[in-house]
Amino acid sequence: MTKTIIIGSGIAGLASAIRMARLGHSVELFEATDRIGGKIAERRFGEFRFDAGPSLLTLPELVLELLDEDLRFQVNRLDVITNYFWEDSTQLKAWNDVEKLSQEIGDNLGVSPEKVKSYLMKSATVYDLTADLFIFGSFHRLKNLLNRKSLKTLLNIGKLKAFKTLHQFNSEELEHPKLVQLFDRYATYNGSNPYQTPATLSVISHLEHNLGAYIPENGMFQITDSLVRQAERLGVSFHLNELVMKVEHSGGKVRGVHTGNGFYEADVVISDVDVHHFYSKLMPDARRLAKVEKEERSSSALIFYWGLNGTFPELDVHNIFFSDHYKEEFRHLFNLKTAHSDPTVYIYISSKYNKSDAPEGGENWFVMVNAPADMGQNWDGLIPQVRQHILGKLERMLKKPLSGKIVAEEILSPPEIWKLTGSVNGSLYGSSSNSRYASFNRHPNFRKDIRGLYFVGGSVHPGGGIPLCLSSAKIVEGLVCEQFQKK
Ligand SMILES: Cc1cc2nc3c(=O)[nH]c(=O)nc-3n(C[C@H](O)[C@H](O)[C@H](O)COP(=O)(O)OP(=O)(O)OC[C@H]3O[C@@H](n4cnc5c(N)ncnc54)[C@H](O)[C@@H]3O)c2cc1C
C-alpha cells in the first residue's frame, strides 16, 4: 500500500488527506499544534462563539465534493454579501444578485447599472480565460500549456489586463471613486495592494458577485469539522502536537519525515506548510528560499473578537467601514509596514444568522483591519492605537457609543498568526500578488527532481484563500495519480 504523509492540517492538508485516502493510500497527517484546521479555527469565550479566521466562502462545491453525502452540510447563500459604509454617510448594500446590486449602485452612487454589469462580465471573461490554467491546473507542466484552452488564453492576453493595476482598471471602468474603492478592495482577498496588483485579480469580484457568496449553516468552522470527520472515516491517522522537523529524500525520491518521535517512512509526502518555512527548516535550501523571498509577503491582519452587550440592526453579517485615505492605508501597510490611523474596518457578525453564537441581546463581532506582515514591529504599542482608531471610527460612523458595550475580548495579532499557523511573518496568503509575475513565481505543486514530494496550501500554486487551497489539493491528486500509475 502506498504510504502518504501530510504535513500540516490546514484546509489543503485535510483535502489532500481525504483525496489520498480515497486513492487507497495509507495516510498519516502531522500537525504541529493541538488544533486541526490551521487558519480555519474557532474561538469560544464567555457565551460567545467566533469563526477565528475566514468568514466568506466562494465556490462551496469545492468543499462539498470532498464529503460523503451524509457529511455534507447546508451552505446558505447570503442575500446581502456586504454592507458598505463611508465617512460621508453613504451606504450601499452589495446584494448577492447582479441585477439588484447594479440597481443599488445606480440608486446610491449614480453609476449606470449597465456599467456595473459590463464590469462584472469582463471579470467573468478573465475567469473563463484563466481558471483552467491558473486556478484549477498547473501551468508548470508543459502538457498543460500545449492545449487549445491555453492557446486561447495566450491569444486573449490583452483581456487579462495583466499590464494594468487593479486600481487603474477599476478607475477606467467604474469612474466613481467609491465604486472604484469597493472593487479595489478585492486585492485584499489575497493580501495584495490594489495600486500594484495586476487587474487580472478582478476575477475575485466574479467569484463573489457572479457566482455568489456563501456561509455554512453552523459557521465557517463547520468546514474543518466536516473534513476531519470525513478523513477519520477514511482511516486517516492524525498526529497532533507533532512538529515535522525535516523531510528526508535521497536518490531523487522522498523517503519520509522526522519528528520529535522519530522517523516515519513514506512514498508520498505532501507539505501544507508555508513554503518559506519548508525551505528554511524542513528541507533547507538557500536558492529556493531566495526565490520565495523575492516576492513580497502578503498582508496580515489584526483581529479583535468582541462579545457585545447590545445589537446593531443597521449591520449585516459582513460589513465594511471604508478608510477615507485608501491609498495612504496601503502605503502604510506595504511600504511603511505599519498601520494607518484611518483603517478600513471589516466586521463579521455570525450571530446575525446563527443566534446561538451570542447570548440573547448580544452580538459576536469579529473586527478585522489589514495589518502589515510581521517584521518585528512594536505590536504592544501598535495594538492599543489601532483599537482606539477603530473604536473612534465606528462610533463616529454609527453615531452610537460602542466601547462600553464590549463585555468580552480577545485579540489576534500578526505574530500570533505566525505562531499559531506557521505562516511566516503572519502573512495570511503566503506571498502577495503585488507583482505582475507573482502567479508565475509561486512555487509549483511538485518537485521535478524529487519523486513523491508535493506542495499544497496558500503559499504555493495557485495561491491563498479557501477555493485556491482546495484546488491545490485537487491538482496534487492528479499528479500523484499520474506519477504513481506510471511506475
Ligand atoms: C483572518 C483570516 C481571514 C481570512 N479570510 C478568508 C476568507 O474570508 N475567505 C477565504 O477563502 N480565505 C480566507 N483566509 C485565507 C484562508 O484561511 C487560507 O488561505 C487557508 O485557510 C490556508 O490553508 P492552508 O491549507 O494553506 O493551511 P494553514 O491554514 O496555513 O495551516 C497550516 C497548518 O500547518 C501546520 N504546520 C506548520 N508547520 C508545521 C510543521 N513543521 N509540522 C507540522 N505541522 C505544521 C500549522 O500549525 C497549521 O495548522 C483568511 C485567513 C485568515 C487568517
The ligand as a Tripos MOL2 file, in Angstrom:
@<TRIPOS>MOLECULE
LIG
   53    58     1     0     0
SMALL
NO_CHARGES

@<TRIPOS>ATOM
      1 C1         -8.0450   36.1530    9.4930 C.3       1 LIG1
      2 C2         -8.1550   35.4330    8.1890 C.ar      1 LIG1
      3 C3         -9.2160   35.6930    7.3490 C.ar      1 LIG1
      4 C4         -9.3340   35.0120    6.1350 C.ar      1 LIG1
      5 N1        -10.4540   35.2110    5.3770 N.ar      1 LIG1
      6 C5        -10.6840   34.3860    4.3210 C.ar      1 LIG1
      7 C6        -11.9610   34.3520    3.7030 C.ar      1 LIG1
      8 O1        -12.8950   35.0510    4.1170 O.2       1 LIG1
      9 N2        -12.1570   33.5160    2.6340 N.ar      1 LIG1
     10 C7        -11.1480   32.6990    2.1740 C.ar      1 LIG1
     11 O2        -11.3680   31.9540    1.2060 O.2       1 LIG1
     12 N3         -9.9330   32.6860    2.7860 N.ar      1 LIG1
     13 C8         -9.6840   33.4900    3.8450 C.ar      1 LIG1
     14 N4         -8.4890   33.4270    4.5150 N.ar      1 LIG1
     15 C9         -7.4130   32.6030    3.9540 C.3       1 LIG1
     16 C10        -7.5890   31.1170    4.2470 C.3       1 LIG1
     17 O3         -7.9530   30.9380    5.5810 O.3       1 LIG1
     18 C11        -6.2640   30.4140    3.9960 C.3       1 LIG1
     19 O4         -5.7940   30.6950    2.6750 O.3       1 LIG1
     20 C12        -6.3640   28.8980    4.1450 C.3       1 LIG1
     21 O5         -7.1690   28.5230    5.2390 O.3       1 LIG1
     22 C13        -4.9410   28.3640    4.3130 C.3       1 LIG1
     23 O6         -4.9560   26.9660    4.4020 O.3       1 LIG1
     24 P1         -3.6340   26.1260    4.2380 P.3       1 LIG1
     25 O7         -4.0410   24.7930    3.7400 O.co2     1 LIG1
     26 O8         -2.6230   26.8710    3.4480 O.co2     1 LIG1
     27 O9         -3.0470   25.8990    5.7000 O.3       1 LIG1
     28 P2         -2.9930   26.7580    7.0440 P.3       1 LIG1
     29 O10        -4.3530   27.0980    7.4790 O.co2     1 LIG1
     30 O11        -1.9980   27.8350    6.9100 O.co2     1 LIG1
     31 O12        -2.4560   25.6310    8.0430 O.3       1 LIG1
     32 C14        -1.1450   25.1220    8.0290 C.3       1 LIG1
     33 C15        -1.0300   24.1380    9.1770 C.3       1 LIG1
     34 O13         0.2840   23.5650    9.1600 O.3       1 LIG1
     35 C16         0.7400   23.4250   10.4970 C.3       1 LIG1
     36 N5          2.2040   23.3620   10.4600 N.ar      1 LIG1
     37 C17         3.0630   24.3490   10.1220 C.ar      1 LIG1
     38 N6          4.3340   23.9040   10.1850 N.ar      1 LIG1
     39 C18         4.2670   22.5880   10.5410 C.ar      1 LIG1
     40 C19         5.2510   21.5780   10.7460 C.ar      1 LIG1
     41 N7          6.5600   21.8050   10.5860 N.pl3     1 LIG1
     42 N8          4.8310   20.3350   11.1370 N.ar      1 LIG1
     43 C20         3.5030   20.0600   11.2890 C.ar      1 LIG1
     44 N9          2.5380   20.9910   11.1050 N.ar      1 LIG1
     45 C21         2.9160   22.2430   10.7240 C.ar      1 LIG1
     46 C22         0.1950   24.6660   11.1850 C.3       1 LIG1
     47 O14         0.1770   24.5020   12.5930 O.3       1 LIG1
     48 C23        -1.1800   24.7920   10.5500 C.3       1 LIG1
     49 O15        -2.1440   24.0870   11.3010 O.3       1 LIG1
     50 C24        -8.3320   34.0900    5.7370 C.ar      1 LIG1
     51 C25        -7.2470   33.8320    6.5880 C.ar      1 LIG1
     52 C26        -7.1680   34.4740    7.8200 C.ar      1 LIG1
     53 C27        -6.0300   34.1220    8.7580 C.3       1 LIG1
@<TRIPOS>BOND
     1     1     2 1
     2     2     3 ar
     3     2    52 ar
     4     3     4 ar
     5     4     5 ar
     6     4    50 ar
     7     5     6 ar
     8     6     7 ar
     9     6    13 1
    10     7     8 2
    11     7     9 ar
    12     9    10 ar
    13    10    11 2
    14    10    12 ar
    15    12    13 ar
    16    13    14 ar
    17    14    15 1
    18    14    50 ar
    19    15    16 1
    20    16    17 1
    21    16    18 1
    22    18    19 1
    23    18    20 1
    24    20    21 1
    25    20    22 1
    26    22    23 1
    27    23    24 1
    28    24    25 2
    29    24    26 1
    30    24    27 1
    31    27    28 1
    32    28    29 2
    33    28    30 1
    34    28    31 1
    35    31    32 1
    36    32    33 1
    37    33    34 1
    38    33    48 1
    39    34    35 1
    40    35    36 1
    41    35    46 1
    42    36    37 ar
    43    36    45 ar
    44    37    38 ar
    45    38    39 ar
    46    39    40 ar
    47    39    45 ar
    48    40    41 1
    49    40    42 ar
    50    42    43 ar
    51    43    44 ar
    52    44    45 ar
    53    46    47 1
    54    46    48 1
    55    48    49 1
    56    50    51 ar
    57    51    52 ar
    58    52    53 1
@<TRIPOS>SUBSTRUCTURE
     1 LIG1         1 GROUP 0 **** ****
